[in-house]
Amino acid sequence: MPKTISIVTGLLAASALAWQFRYDLEANTDRIRTKLHGVQKNLEGVVPEGALPKQPSPAATHPPASTGYTSSFPLVTNTHTYVRKRLVPHVKHTWNDHVHALASHVTSVDVPKEAHRLFVTHVLGDEPKKK
């Protein structure tokens, strides 16, 4: 039961962090686009009429759309793809590394020697003899 709780808690925390990261990324991108649009409008007011091109660019005539932008981080903004292609393999790889290290440690332990050392140290209260 505690393992299930820790796994669910970890997944919830990872989901919350991914959602917050995506939200911050979208908000910052929209804020930057709005500032760029404002700067472009200010520059259009400063530049003389003859220096501007005849056809204004679509970005100059329309304010930036906050919902339909193309992200420079498509893998992060598409949460399902990010989890499937990046997060799950990384977690799986890390998990496998930890399990491998634990299994290597367990197989290399001399159980009778360690049991004797723990018994002498914690039950008898003596220091184990070094050979």
A tleap script that builds the chain and sets N, CA, C and O, in Angstrom:
source leaprc.protein.ff14SB
mol = sequence {
  NMET PRO LYS THR ILE SER ILE VAL THR GLY
  LEU LEU ALA ALA SER ALA LEU ALA TRP GLN
  PHE ARG TYR ASP LEU GLU ALA ASN THR ASP
  ARG ILE ARG THR LYS LEU HIE GLY VAL GLN
  LYS ASN LEU GLU GLY VAL VAL PRO GLU GLY
  ALA LEU PRO LYS GLN PRO SER PRO ALA ALA
  THR HIE PRO PRO ALA SER THR GLY TYR THR
  SER SER PHE PRO LEU VAL THR ASN THR HIE
  THR TYR VAL ARG LYS ARG LEU VAL PRO HIE
  VAL LYS HIE THR TRP ASN ASP HIE VAL HIE
  ALA LEU ALA SER HIE VAL THR SER VAL ASP
  VAL PRO LYS GLU ALA HIE ARG LEU PHE VAL
  THR HIE VAL LEU GLY ASP GLU PRO LYS LYS
  CLYS
}
set mol.1.N position { 0.804 -1.200 0.000 }
set mol.1.CA position { 0.000 0.000 0.000 }
set mol.1.C position { 0.849 1.267 0.000 }
set mol.1.O position { 0.549 2.178 -0.771 }
set mol.2.N position { 1.911 1.377 0.837 }
set mol.2.CA position { 2.719 2.599 0.812 }
set mol.2.C position { 3.391 2.829 -0.545 }
set mol.2.O position { 3.574 3.973 -0.961 }
set mol.3.N position { 3.760 1.740 -1.237 }
set mol.3.CA position { 4.387 1.905 -2.546 }
set mol.3.C position { 3.397 2.524 -3.522 }
set mol.3.O position { 3.770 3.389 -4.315 }
set mol.4.N position { 2.136 2.090 -3.475 }
set mol.4.CA position { 1.114 2.636 -4.357 }
set mol.4.C position { 0.896 4.113 -4.063 }
set mol.4.O position { 0.773 4.926 -4.979 }
set mol.5.N position { 0.850 4.451 -2.794 }
set mol.5.CA position { 0.650 5.856 -2.415 }
set mol.5.C position { 1.812 6.712 -2.900 }
set mol.5.O position { 1.602 7.815 -3.406 }
set mol.6.N position { 3.025 6.216 -2.749 }
set mol.6.CA position { 4.176 7.013 -3.190 }
set mol.6.C position { 4.210 7.139 -4.706 }
set mol.6.O position { 4.596 8.185 -5.228 }
set mol.7.N position { 3.814 6.094 -5.418 }
set mol.7.CA position { 3.779 6.171 -6.884 }
set mol.7.C position { 2.722 7.169 -7.337 }
set mol.7.O position { 2.983 8.003 -8.204 }
set mol.8.N position { 1.538 7.088 -6.758 }
set mol.8.CA position { 0.463 8.016 -7.130 }
set mol.8.C position { 0.851 9.448 -6.782 }
set mol.8.O position { 0.603 10.366 -7.564 }
set mol.9.N position { 1.456 9.642 -5.620 }
set mol.9.CA position { 1.898 10.982 -5.220 }
set mol.9.C position { 2.953 11.509 -6.181 }
set mol.9.O position { 2.919 12.677 -6.570 }
set mol.10.N position { 3.887 10.652 -6.561 }
set mol.10.CA position { 4.911 11.062 -7.514 }
set mol.10.C position { 4.327 11.418 -8.862 }
set mol.10.O position { 4.738 12.405 -9.472 }
set mol.11.N position { 3.383 10.639 -9.336 }
set mol.11.CA position { 2.735 10.950 -10.617 }
set mol.11.C position { 1.954 12.252 -10.543 }
set mol.11.O position { 1.984 13.050 -11.480 }
set mol.12.N position { 1.257 12.470 -9.439 }
set mol.12.CA position { 0.524 13.730 -9.278 }
set mol.12.C position { 1.470 14.929 -9.242 }
set mol.12.O position { 1.196 15.962 -9.852 }
set mol.13.N position { 2.573 14.784 -8.530 }
set mol.13.CA position { 3.541 15.883 -8.461 }
set mol.13.C position { 4.149 16.146 -9.838 }
set mol.13.O position { 4.296 17.300 -10.239 }
set mol.14.N position { 4.502 15.084 -10.563 }
set mol.14.CA position { 5.073 15.253 -11.902 }
set mol.14.C position { 4.059 15.886 -12.846 }
set mol.14.O position { 4.417 16.732 -13.665 }
set mol.15.N position { 2.798 15.482 -12.736 }
set mol.15.CA position { 1.749 16.065 -13.575 }
set mol.15.C position { 1.570 17.544 -13.266 }
set mol.15.O position { 1.447 18.368 -14.172 }
set mol.16.N position { 1.557 17.871 -11.981 }
set mol.16.CA position { 1.394 19.279 -11.596 }
set mol.16.C position { 2.555 20.123 -12.088 }
set mol.16.O position { 2.355 21.239 -12.567 }
set mol.17.N position { 3.768 19.599 -11.972 }
set mol.17.CA position { 4.937 20.346 -12.453 }
set mol.17.C position { 4.908 20.508 -13.966 }
set mol.17.O position { 5.234 21.581 -14.475 }
set mol.18.N position { 4.525 19.464 -14.692 }
set mol.18.CA position { 4.440 19.551 -16.151 }
set mol.18.C position { 3.370 20.553 -16.567 }
set mol.18.O position { 3.572 21.336 -17.495 }
set mol.19.N position { 2.221 20.524 -15.874 }
set mol.19.CA position { 1.156 21.459 -16.202 }
set mol.19.C position { 1.600 22.887 -15.914 }
set mol.19.O position { 1.363 23.778 -16.729 }
set mol.20.N position { 2.239 23.124 -14.773 }
set mol.20.CA position { 2.695 24.470 -14.419 }
set mol.20.C position { 3.747 24.956 -15.406 }
set mol.20.O position { 3.739 26.122 -15.799 }
set mol.21.N position { 4.657 24.067 -15.811 }
set mol.21.CA position { 5.688 24.438 -16.786 }
set mol.21.C position { 5.046 24.821 -18.108 }
set mol.21.O position { 5.446 25.804 -18.730 }
set mol.22.N position { 4.054 24.053 -18.541 }
set mol.22.CA position { 3.374 24.359 -19.803 }
set mol.22.C position { 2.641 25.696 -19.700 }
set mol.22.O position { 2.700 26.514 -20.618 }
set mol.23.N position { 1.952 25.914 -18.583 }
set mol.23.CA position { 1.224 27.165 -18.386 }
set mol.23.C position { 2.188 28.357 -18.407 }
set mol.23.O position { 1.920 29.358 -19.072 }
set mol.24.N position { 3.306 28.253 -17.681 }
set mol.24.CA position { 4.294 29.333 -17.657 }
set mol.24.C position { 4.875 29.581 -19.038 }
set mol.24.O position { 5.085 30.729 -19.429 }
set mol.25.N position { 5.132 28.524 -19.770 }
set mol.25.CA position { 5.687 28.652 -21.117 }
set mol.25.C position { 4.707 29.370 -22.034 }
set mol.25.O position { 5.102 30.264 -22.782 }
set mol.26.N position { 3.440 28.990 -21.987 }
set mol.26.CA position { 2.427 29.650 -22.809 }
set mol.26.C position { 2.259 31.116 -22.413 }
set mol.26.O position { 2.176 31.989 -23.277 }
set mol.27.N position { 2.210 31.382 -21.121 }
set mol.27.CA position { 2.018 32.761 -20.651 }
set mol.27.C position { 3.204 33.635 -21.047 }
set mol.27.O position { 3.019 34.765 -21.498 }
set mol.28.N position { 4.417 33.119 -20.882 }
set mol.28.CA position { 5.597 33.903 -21.244 }
set mol.28.C position { 5.659 34.136 -22.743 }
set mol.28.O position { 6.022 35.226 -23.183 }
set mol.29.N position { 5.310 33.130 -23.532 }
set mol.29.CA position { 5.321 33.288 -24.985 }
set mol.29.C position { 4.307 34.328 -25.416 }
set mol.29.O position { 4.607 35.176 -26.256 }
set mol.30.N position { 3.099 34.273 -24.848 }
set mol.30.CA position { 2.081 35.267 -25.184 }
set mol.30.C position { 2.507 36.671 -24.757 }
set mol.30.O position { 2.271 37.636 -25.485 }
set mol.31.N position { 3.130 36.792 -23.590 }
set mol.31.CA position { 3.585 38.095 -23.115 }
set mol.31.C position { 4.669 38.663 -24.043 }
set mol.31.O position { 4.663 39.854 -24.355 }
set mol.32.N position { 5.583 37.815 -24.473 }
set mol.32.CA position { 6.654 38.256 -25.383 }
set mol.32.C position { 6.059 38.679 -26.720 }
set mol.32.O position { 6.469 39.696 -27.281 }
set mol.33.N position { 5.104 37.919 -27.236 }
set mol.33.CA position { 4.479 38.288 -28.518 }
set mol.33.C position { 3.720 39.602 -28.407 }
set mol.33.O position { 3.747 40.411 -29.335 }
set mol.34.N position { 3.053 39.824 -27.300 }
set mol.34.CA position { 2.336 41.085 -27.103 }
set mol.34.C position { 3.315 42.253 -27.052 }
set mol.34.O position { 3.060 43.299 -27.648 }
set mol.35.N position { 4.429 42.085 -26.347 }
set mol.35.CA position { 5.438 43.145 -26.287 }
set mol.35.C position { 6.038 43.409 -27.658 }
set mol.35.O position { 6.229 44.564 -28.037 }
set mol.36.N position { 6.336 42.353 -28.405 }
set mol.36.CA position { 6.879 42.536 -29.750 }
set mol.36.C position { 5.891 43.254 -30.657 }
set mol.36.O position { 6.286 44.095 -31.463 }
set mol.37.N position { 4.617 42.930 -30.532 }
set mol.37.CA position { 3.596 43.597 -31.328 }
set mol.37.C position { 3.534 45.087 -30.971 }
set mol.37.O position { 3.418 45.939 -31.852 }
set mol.38.N position { 3.612 45.391 -29.668 }
set mol.38.CA position { 3.601 46.791 -29.245 }
set mol.38.C position { 4.818 47.557 -29.744 }
set mol.38.O position { 4.702 48.707 -30.168 }
set mol.39.N position { 5.980 46.924 -29.693 }
set mol.39.CA position { 7.203 47.569 -30.195 }
set mol.39.C position { 7.091 47.801 -31.690 }
set mol.39.O position { 7.490 48.852 -32.191 }
set mol.40.N position { 6.551 46.827 -32.400 }
set mol.40.CA position { 6.412 46.979 -33.854 }
set mol.40.C position { 5.461 48.135 -34.178 }
set mol.40.O position { 5.720 48.902 -35.105 }
set mol.41.N position { 4.367 48.267 -33.428 }
set mol.41.CA position { 3.435 49.386 -33.639 }
set mol.41.C position { 4.118 50.723 -33.345 }
set mol.41.O position { 3.918 51.694 -34.075 }
set mol.42.N position { 4.934 50.778 -32.265 }
set mol.42.CA position { 5.650 52.009 -31.942 }
set mol.42.C position { 6.642 52.366 -33.045 }
set mol.42.O position { 6.767 53.534 -33.416 }
set mol.43.N position { 7.343 51.373 -33.566 }
set mol.43.CA position { 8.305 51.630 -34.638 }
set mol.43.C position { 7.610 52.096 -35.919 }
set mol.43.O position { 8.149 52.924 -36.653 }
set mol.44.N position { 6.437 51.574 -36.182 }
set mol.44.CA position { 5.698 52.019 -37.366 }
set mol.44.C position { 5.307 53.482 -37.247 }
set mol.44.O position { 5.243 54.196 -38.248 }
set mol.45.N position { 5.044 53.932 -36.019 }
set mol.45.CA position { 4.703 55.337 -35.821 }
set mol.45.C position { 5.909 56.254 -35.938 }
set mol.45.O position { 5.751 57.432 -36.258 }
set mol.46.N position { 7.114 55.744 -35.688 }
set mol.46.CA position { 8.328 56.548 -35.714 }
set mol.46.C position { 8.929 56.602 -37.118 }
set mol.46.O position { 9.450 57.639 -37.529 }
set mol.47.N position { 8.861 55.507 -37.843 }
set mol.47.CA position { 9.489 55.411 -39.166 }
set mol.47.C position { 8.679 56.236 -40.161 }
set mol.47.O position { 7.449 56.208 -40.127 }
set mol.48.N position { 9.365 56.982 -41.061 }
set mol.48.CA position { 8.647 57.772 -42.063 }
set mol.48.C position { 7.840 56.880 -43.015 }
set mol.48.O position { 8.148 55.700 -43.187 }
set mol.49.N position { 6.805 57.462 -43.629 }
set mol.49.CA position { 5.894 56.702 -44.499 }
set mol.49.C position { 6.614 56.028 -45.658 }
set mol.49.O position { 6.277 54.892 -45.991 }
set mol.50.N position { 7.567 56.659 -46.272 }
set mol.50.CA position { 8.237 56.101 -47.445 }
set mol.50.C position { 9.116 54.903 -47.116 }
set mol.50.O position { 9.412 54.101 -48.002 }
set mol.51.N position { 9.539 54.763 -45.870 }
set mol.51.CA position { 10.438 53.675 -45.491 }
set mol.51.C position { 9.703 52.366 -45.256 }
set mol.51.O position { 10.323 51.302 -45.247 }
set mol.52.N position { 8.382 52.430 -45.066 }
set mol.52.CA position { 7.610 51.218 -44.820 }
set mol.52.C position { 7.280 50.508 -46.135 }
set mol.52.O position { 7.100 51.176 -47.153 }
set mol.53.N position { 7.196 49.185 -46.144 }
set mol.53.CA position { 6.781 48.476 -47.352 }
set mol.53.C position { 5.313 48.776 -47.660 }
set mol.53.O position { 4.539 49.127 -46.770 }
set mol.54.N position { 4.946 48.630 -48.934 }
set mol.54.CA position { 3.572 48.935 -49.354 }
set mol.54.C position { 2.559 48.014 -48.683 }
set mol.54.O position { 1.505 48.474 -48.244 }
set mol.55.N position { 2.861 46.722 -48.598 }
set mol.55.CA position { 1.956 45.759 -47.987 }
set mol.55.C position { 2.440 45.453 -46.567 }
set mol.55.O position { 3.524 44.896 -46.394 }
set mol.56.N position { 1.663 45.805 -45.566 }
set mol.56.CA position { 2.094 45.471 -44.208 }
set mol.56.C position { 2.020 43.953 -43.981 }
set mol.56.O position { 1.198 43.249 -44.568 }
set mol.57.N position { 2.891 43.500 -43.127 }
set mol.57.CA position { 2.905 42.071 -42.814 }
set mol.57.C position { 1.657 41.714 -42.008 }
set mol.57.O position { 1.107 42.573 -41.319 }
set mol.58.N position { 1.203 40.463 -42.083 }
set mol.58.CA position { 0.014 40.074 -41.313 }
set mol.58.C position { 0.202 40.261 -39.805 }
set mol.58.O position { -0.766 40.532 -39.095 }
set mol.59.N position { 1.411 40.122 -39.318 }
set mol.59.CA position { 1.647 40.302 -37.883 }
set mol.59.C position { 1.469 41.754 -37.477 }
set mol.59.O position { 1.118 42.033 -36.330 }
set mol.60.N position { 1.705 42.685 -38.397 }
set mol.60.CA position { 1.581 44.098 -38.071 }
set mol.60.C position { 0.125 44.539 -38.022 }
set mol.60.O position { -0.205 45.472 -37.290 }
set mol.61.N position { -0.755 43.891 -38.783 }
set mol.61.CA position { -2.146 44.322 -38.830 }
set mol.61.C position { -3.017 43.618 -37.806 }
set mol.61.O position { -4.057 44.148 -37.415 }
set mol.62.N position { -2.611 42.430 -37.363 }
set mol.62.CA position { -3.421 41.676 -36.418 }
set mol.62.C position { -2.648 41.477 -35.125 }
set mol.62.O position { -1.464 41.141 -35.152 }
set mol.63.N position { -3.309 41.684 -33.997 }
set mol.63.CA position { -2.626 41.389 -32.733 }
set mol.63.C position { -2.401 39.880 -32.615 }
set mol.63.O position { -3.098 39.092 -33.255 }
set mol.64.N position { -1.449 39.491 -31.816 }
set mol.64.CA position { -1.149 38.064 -31.694 }
set mol.64.C position { -2.309 37.292 -31.061 }
set mol.64.O position { -2.961 37.769 -30.133 }
set mol.65.N position { -2.543 36.117 -31.575 }
set mol.65.CA position { -3.583 35.255 -31.009 }
set mol.65.C position { -2.992 34.490 -29.835 }
set mol.65.O position { -1.941 33.859 -29.955 }
set mol.66.N position { -3.673 34.552 -28.710 }
set mol.66.CA position { -3.116 33.913 -27.523 }
set mol.66.C position { -3.350 32.409 -27.510 }
set mol.66.O position { -2.664 31.692 -26.781 }
set mol.67.N position { -4.301 31.913 -28.296 }
set mol.67.CA position { -4.593 30.484 -28.235 }
set mol.67.C position { -3.974 29.709 -29.387 }
set mol.67.O position { -3.657 28.533 -29.209 }
set mol.68.N position { -3.791 30.292 -30.531 }
set mol.68.CA position { -3.341 29.517 -31.681 }
set mol.68.C position { -1.924 29.826 -32.094 }
set mol.68.O position { -1.695 30.166 -33.254 }
set mol.69.N position { -0.997 29.727 -31.230 }
set mol.69.CA position { 0.382 29.987 -31.596 }
set mol.69.C position { 1.116 28.688 -31.849 }
set mol.69.O position { 0.714 27.626 -31.372 }
set mol.70.N position { 2.190 28.784 -32.600 }
set mol.70.CA position { 3.034 27.617 -32.809 }
set mol.70.C position { 4.147 27.677 -31.797 }
set mol.70.O position { 4.870 28.668 -31.697 }
set mol.71.N position { 4.269 26.638 -31.072 }
set mol.71.CA position { 5.235 26.616 -29.997 }
set mol.71.C position { 6.616 26.279 -30.519 }
set mol.71.O position { 6.767 25.520 -31.476 }
set mol.72.N position { 7.623 26.855 -29.877 }
set mol.72.CA position { 8.991 26.479 -30.216 }
set mol.72.C position { 9.397 25.214 -29.475 }
set mol.72.O position { 10.465 24.659 -29.730 }
set mol.73.N position { 8.544 24.755 -28.555 }
set mol.73.CA position { 8.760 23.506 -27.824 }
set mol.73.C position { 7.561 22.585 -28.059 }
set mol.73.O position { 6.769 22.382 -27.139 }
set mol.74.N position { 7.401 22.023 -29.259 }
set mol.74.CA position { 6.191 21.248 -29.525 }
set mol.74.C position { 6.077 20.010 -28.652 }
set mol.74.O position { 4.964 19.600 -28.324 }
set mol.75.N position { 7.190 19.404 -28.267 }
set mol.75.CA position { 7.128 18.195 -27.455 }
set mol.75.C position { 6.639 18.507 -26.045 }
set mol.75.O position { 5.953 17.690 -25.432 }
set mol.76.N position { 6.987 19.682 -25.527 }
set mol.76.CA position { 6.567 20.047 -24.172 }
set mol.76.C position { 5.107 20.483 -24.166 }
set mol.76.O position { 4.372 20.153 -23.236 }
set mol.77.N position { 4.676 21.216 -25.188 }
set mol.77.CA position { 3.297 21.700 -25.197 }
set mol.77.C position { 2.306 20.595 -25.483 }
set mol.77.O position { 1.149 20.691 -25.072 }
set mol.78.N position { 2.724 19.546 -26.178 }
set mol.78.CA position { 1.844 18.413 -26.388 }
set mol.78.C position { 2.131 17.423 -25.273 }
set mol.78.O position { 3.050 16.610 -25.376 }
set mol.79.N position { 1.346 17.494 -24.209 }
set mol.79.CA position { 1.631 16.763 -22.985 }
set mol.79.C position { 1.651 15.257 -23.201 }
set mol.79.O position { 2.532 14.566 -22.690 }
set mol.80.N position { 0.699 14.756 -23.943 }
set mol.80.CA position { 0.624 13.306 -24.158 }
set mol.80.C position { 1.879 12.795 -24.859 }
set mol.80.O position { 2.443 11.778 -24.457 }
set mol.81.N position { 2.313 13.486 -25.890 }
set mol.81.CA position { 3.519 13.076 -26.614 }
set mol.81.C position { 4.738 13.197 -25.725 }
set mol.81.O position { 5.610 12.329 -25.753 }
set mol.82.N position { 4.816 14.269 -24.928 }
set mol.82.CA position { 5.949 14.459 -24.031 }
set mol.82.C position { 6.041 13.322 -23.019 }
set mol.82.O position { 7.118 12.774 -22.784 }
set mol.83.N position { 4.899 12.973 -22.423 }
set mol.83.CA position { 4.901 11.903 -21.428 }
set mol.83.C position { 5.286 10.581 -22.078 }
set mol.83.O position { 6.069 9.815 -21.514 }
set mol.84.N position { 4.736 10.306 -23.271 }
set mol.84.CA position { 4.964 9.022 -23.917 }
set mol.84.C position { 6.382 8.897 -24.456 }
set mol.84.O position { 6.995 7.838 -24.323 }
set mol.85.N position { 6.914 9.951 -25.059 }
set mol.85.CA position { 8.216 9.851 -25.730 }
set mol.85.C position { 9.394 10.264 -24.867 }
set mol.85.O position { 10.520 9.837 -25.119 }
set mol.86.N position { 9.157 11.093 -23.844 }
set mol.86.CA position { 10.284 11.617 -23.090 }
set mol.86.C position { 10.270 11.227 -21.616 }
set mol.86.O position { 11.254 10.696 -21.101 }
set mol.87.N position { 9.160 11.488 -20.943 }
set mol.87.CA position { 9.110 11.283 -19.501 }
set mol.87.C position { 9.109 9.802 -19.123 }
set mol.87.O position { 9.880 9.380 -18.261 }
set mol.88.N position { 8.244 9.013 -19.766 }
set mol.88.CA position { 8.143 7.592 -19.415 }
set mol.88.C position { 9.456 6.855 -19.687 }
set mol.88.O position { 9.913 6.114 -18.817 }
set mol.89.N position { 10.089 7.028 -20.868 }
set mol.89.CA position { 11.372 6.340 -21.059 }
set mol.89.C position { 12.436 6.773 -20.059 }
set mol.89.O position { 13.238 5.952 -19.615 }
set mol.90.N position { 12.451 8.054 -19.701 }
set mol.90.CA position { 13.440 8.534 -18.738 }
set mol.90.C position { 13.200 7.908 -17.360 }
set mol.90.O position { 14.136 7.436 -16.715 }
set mol.91.N position { 11.949 7.908 -16.919 }
set mol.91.CA position { 11.628 7.318 -15.621 }
set mol.91.C position { 11.920 5.821 -15.633 }
set mol.91.O position { 12.443 5.271 -14.663 }
set mol.92.N position { 11.577 5.170 -16.746 }
set mol.92.CA position { 11.832 3.723 -16.859 }
set mol.92.C position { 13.331 3.441 -16.802 }
set mol.92.O position { 13.769 2.512 -16.124 }
set mol.93.N position { 14.111 4.247 -17.516 }
set mol.93.CA position { 15.563 4.057 -17.523 }
set mol.93.C position { 16.133 4.277 -16.115 }
set mol.93.O position { 16.962 3.494 -15.650 }
set mol.94.N position { 15.689 5.334 -15.446 }
set mol.94.CA position { 16.166 5.619 -14.094 }
set mol.94.C position { 15.761 4.503 -13.131 }
set mol.94.O position { 16.563 4.063 -12.307 }
set mol.95.N position { 14.520 4.053 -13.242 }
set mol.95.CA position { 14.042 2.972 -12.395 }
set mol.95.C position { 14.888 1.727 -12.617 }
set mol.95.O position { 15.319 1.089 -11.656 }
set mol.96.N position { 15.131 1.376 -13.881 }
set mol.96.CA position { 15.931 0.188 -14.191 }
set mol.96.C position { 17.350 0.317 -13.639 }
set mol.96.O position { 17.916 -0.661 -13.151 }
set mol.97.N position { 17.924 1.509 -13.713 }
set mol.97.CA position { 19.267 1.717 -13.154 }
set mol.97.C position { 19.282 1.488 -11.650 }
set mol.97.O position { 20.197 0.851 -11.128 }
set mol.98.N position { 18.265 2.007 -10.945 }
set mol.98.CA position { 18.199 1.834 -9.495 }
set mol.98.C position { 17.975 0.371 -9.119 }
set mol.98.O position { 18.586 -0.133 -8.176 }
set mol.99.N position { 17.104 -0.304 -9.854 }
set mol.99.CA position { 16.849 -1.717 -9.562 }
set mol.99.C position { 18.102 -2.542 -9.817 }
set mol.99.O position { 18.425 -3.447 -9.048 }
set mol.100.N position { 18.806 -2.227 -10.897 }
set mol.100.CA position { 20.051 -2.943 -11.217 }
set mol.100.C position { 21.099 -2.715 -10.120 }
set mol.100.O position { 21.765 -3.657 -9.689 }
set mol.101.N position { 21.240 -1.469 -9.673 }
set mol.101.CA position { 22.215 -1.168 -8.619 }
set mol.101.C position { 21.838 -1.882 -7.317 }
set mol.101.O position { 22.710 -2.417 -6.633 }
set mol.102.N position { 20.555 -1.894 -6.974 }
set mol.102.CA position { 20.112 -2.584 -5.767 }
set mol.102.C position { 20.352 -4.092 -5.876 }
set mol.102.O position { 20.819 -4.719 -4.925 }
set mol.103.N position { 20.031 -4.670 -7.039 }
set mol.103.CA position { 20.241 -6.106 -7.228 }
set mol.103.C position { 21.729 -6.448 -7.159 }
set mol.103.O position { 22.105 -7.470 -6.584 }
set mol.104.N position { 22.566 -5.607 -7.734 }
set mol.104.CA position { 24.013 -5.847 -7.667 }
set mol.104.C position { 24.503 -5.781 -6.227 }
set mol.104.O position { 25.336 -6.586 -5.810 }
set mol.105.N position { 23.984 -4.824 -5.473 }
set mol.105.CA position { 24.392 -4.679 -4.081 }
set mol.105.C position { 23.932 -5.878 -3.251 }
set mol.105.O position { 24.681 -6.401 -2.426 }
set mol.106.N position { 22.693 -6.300 -3.483 }
set mol.106.CA position { 22.146 -7.425 -2.714 }
set mol.106.C position { 22.907 -8.711 -3.021 }
set mol.106.O position { 23.182 -9.498 -2.115 }
set mol.107.N position { 23.246 -8.931 -4.280 }
set mol.107.CA position { 23.956 -10.167 -4.625 }
set mol.107.C position { 25.395 -10.154 -4.145 }
set mol.107.O position { 25.995 -11.215 -3.974 }
set mol.108.N position { 25.960 -8.975 -3.924 }
set mol.108.CA position { 27.353 -8.920 -3.481 }
set mol.108.C position { 27.499 -8.950 -1.959 }
set mol.108.O position { 28.619 -9.019 -1.454 }
set mol.109.N position { 26.396 -8.901 -1.228 }
set mol.109.CA position { 26.447 -8.894 0.233 }
set mol.109.C position { 26.626 -10.328 0.746 }
set mol.109.O position { 25.952 -11.252 0.290 }
set mol.110.N position { 27.542 -10.493 1.700 }
set mol.110.CA position { 27.735 -11.774 2.364 }
set mol.110.C position { 26.778 -11.798 3.557 }
set mol.110.O position { 27.071 -11.233 4.610 }
set mol.111.N position { 25.635 -12.458 3.379 }
set mol.111.CA position { 24.557 -12.407 4.367 }
set mol.111.C position { 24.985 -12.959 5.731 }
set mol.111.O position { 24.733 -12.294 6.736 }
set mol.112.N position { 25.619 -14.135 5.828 }
set mol.112.CA position { 25.997 -14.608 7.166 }
set mol.112.C position { 26.969 -13.669 7.890 }
set mol.112.O position { 26.846 -13.450 9.095 }
set mol.113.N position { 27.926 -13.122 7.154 }
set mol.113.CA position { 28.894 -12.212 7.763 }
set mol.113.C position { 28.209 -10.928 8.249 }
set mol.113.O position { 28.488 -10.448 9.348 }
set mol.114.N position { 27.292 -10.367 7.406 }
set mol.114.CA position { 26.585 -9.143 7.782 }
set mol.114.C position { 25.638 -9.393 8.950 }
set mol.114.O position { 25.498 -8.541 9.827 }
set mol.115.N position { 24.981 -10.569 8.969 }
set mol.115.CA position { 24.083 -10.892 10.077 }
set mol.115.C position { 24.868 -11.003 11.375 }
set mol.115.O position { 24.422 -10.520 12.416 }
set mol.116.N position { 26.028 -11.631 11.319 }
set mol.116.CA position { 26.869 -11.757 12.519 }
set mol.116.C position { 27.337 -10.386 12.995 }
set mol.116.O position { 27.319 -10.102 14.193 }
set mol.117.N position { 27.753 -9.541 12.061 }
set mol.117.CA position { 28.219 -8.195 12.422 }
set mol.117.C position { 27.096 -7.386 13.069 }
set mol.117.O position { 27.320 -6.715 14.076 }
set mol.118.N position { 25.879 -7.443 12.495 }
set mol.118.CA position { 24.751 -6.705 13.058 }
set mol.118.C position { 24.369 -7.250 14.434 }
set mol.118.O position { 24.028 -6.483 15.335 }
set mol.119.N position { 24.424 -8.571 14.596 }
set mol.119.CA position { 24.109 -9.180 15.891 }
set mol.119.C position { 25.108 -8.733 16.956 }
set mol.119.O position { 24.718 -8.351 18.060 }
set mol.120.N position { 26.384 -8.782 16.624 }
set mol.120.CA position { 27.413 -8.398 17.581 }
set mol.120.C position { 27.306 -6.919 17.929 }
set mol.120.O position { 27.450 -6.541 19.092 }
set mol.121.N position { 27.054 -6.087 16.931 }
set mol.121.CA position { 27.002 -4.645 17.160 }
set mol.121.C position { 25.750 -4.225 17.920 }
set mol.121.O position { 25.843 -3.502 18.911 }
set mol.122.N position { 24.581 -4.671 17.467 }
set mol.122.CA position { 23.328 -4.141 18.009 }
set mol.122.C position { 22.755 -4.956 19.162 }
set mol.122.O position { 22.053 -4.408 20.012 }
set mol.123.N position { 23.041 -6.250 19.206 }
set mol.123.CA position { 22.480 -7.060 20.285 }
set mol.123.C position { 23.456 -7.166 21.447 }
set mol.123.O position { 23.092 -6.938 22.600 }
set mol.124.N position { 24.678 -7.508 21.138 }
set mol.124.CA position { 25.669 -7.654 22.187 }
set mol.124.C position { 26.304 -6.325 22.587 }
set mol.124.O position { 26.825 -6.196 23.695 }
set mol.125.N position { 26.265 -5.353 21.708 }
set mol.125.CA position { 26.834 -4.046 22.018 }
set mol.125.C position { 28.340 -3.988 21.893 }
set mol.125.O position { 28.947 -3.027 22.366 }
set mol.126.N position { 28.965 -4.969 21.281 }
set mol.126.CA position { 30.408 -4.981 21.106 }
set mol.126.C position { 30.752 -4.516 19.687 }
set mol.126.O position { 29.927 -4.512 18.773 }
set mol.127.N position { 31.990 -4.137 19.570 }
set mol.127.CA position { 32.503 -3.835 18.240 }
set mol.127.C position { 32.912 -5.132 17.569 }
set mol.127.O position { 33.552 -5.968 18.206 }
set mol.128.N position { 32.564 -5.330 16.297 }
set mol.128.CA position { 32.987 -6.562 15.625 }
set mol.128.C position { 34.494 -6.592 15.464 }
set mol.128.O position { 35.131 -5.555 15.278 }
set mol.129.N position { 35.060 -7.791 15.536 }
set mol.129.CA position { 36.496 -7.943 15.396 }
set mol.129.C position { 36.890 -7.836 13.929 }
set mol.129.O position { 36.271 -8.442 13.054 }
set mol.130.N position { 37.916 -7.065 13.688 }
set mol.130.CA position { 38.422 -6.913 12.325 }
set mol.130.C position { 39.450 -7.974 12.051 }
set mol.130.O position { 40.327 -8.226 12.877 }
set mol.131.N position { 39.352 -8.601 10.900 }
set mol.131.CA position { 40.293 -9.667 10.546 }
set mol.131.C position { 41.283 -9.186 9.542 }
set mol.131.O position { 42.156 -9.946 9.123 }
savepdb mol mol.pdb
quit
